Amino acid sequence: MATTRPAVIIVSASFSKPDFYRPLAEQLEQTYGYETYVATLQSPARTWPAQPATHLEDVAYIRAMIETLAAQGKEIVLFGHSYGGIPMTMSIHGLSREDRKKEGKTGGVIRLVYLTCPIPKPGESLAGMMSQGKEAFTYAEGEYLHLHVEKAAPVVFSDLSEETALEMTRMMPPQSVASFNGPISYPDFKDIALAWIFCEQDKLCTPESQRESIANIEKESGKTVSVFPINSGHCPNVSQPEAFLEHLHKAIQS
């Protein structure tokens, strides 16, 4: 039997550790009663000399989390930040509540919530989308990408102090090159509610880029994405945690 509140799976951004989202998970549980989990994406979790993970390995990891919770009869909301929106989108094939209901099962995905995500057109990759005139602040060492700290900090954490932005950026792990090169595919969205938290001051995934991504999703899904604007940069979970928590709750309930 489904719980009163859906379970929430947080799908992190690239170059991010799960610990970056633990405070948000705790706040969702303590303030609103959501059973919350943070996915450990494989693409930033591995480092040399380990074999770098592809975006499909991130997808598989998320699917395993969904299947575990759905098997317990739980309704699930997925929340993806930045790159996390790509494997999040791809992970739900056949796992919606309605898909599982047709198989005589309970539980399943009921909603996707995107936070300022770059979502390419079907068959395209994040690397291709980012190459469209975006200033590079990463560099490759072998099969892993690293951040140019001084270049990335004022973009990724534009609404934090310079000192804090630099400190946060230095803690970000490498990201596999392969994860950015893989093409996206879209699921059948017909039974899934869609919401977007729109970061109006984002210098990484700019408002123009966010509008493009929303248009891509709406075209493929045939549905309207509910948009929740917030006056913040790319990481409002860090720069405006209380305001963002309220926005996320509204998006989950939309």
Beta strands, then each sheet from edge to edge (+ up, - down):
strand 1: 7-11
strand 2: 36-38
strand 3: 75-81
strand 4: 108-115
strand 5: 138-141
strand 6: 144-147
strand 7: 175-176
strand 8: 193-199
strand 9: 226-230
sheet 1: 2+ 1+ 3+ 4+ 8+ 9+
sheet 2: 5+ 6- 7+
end
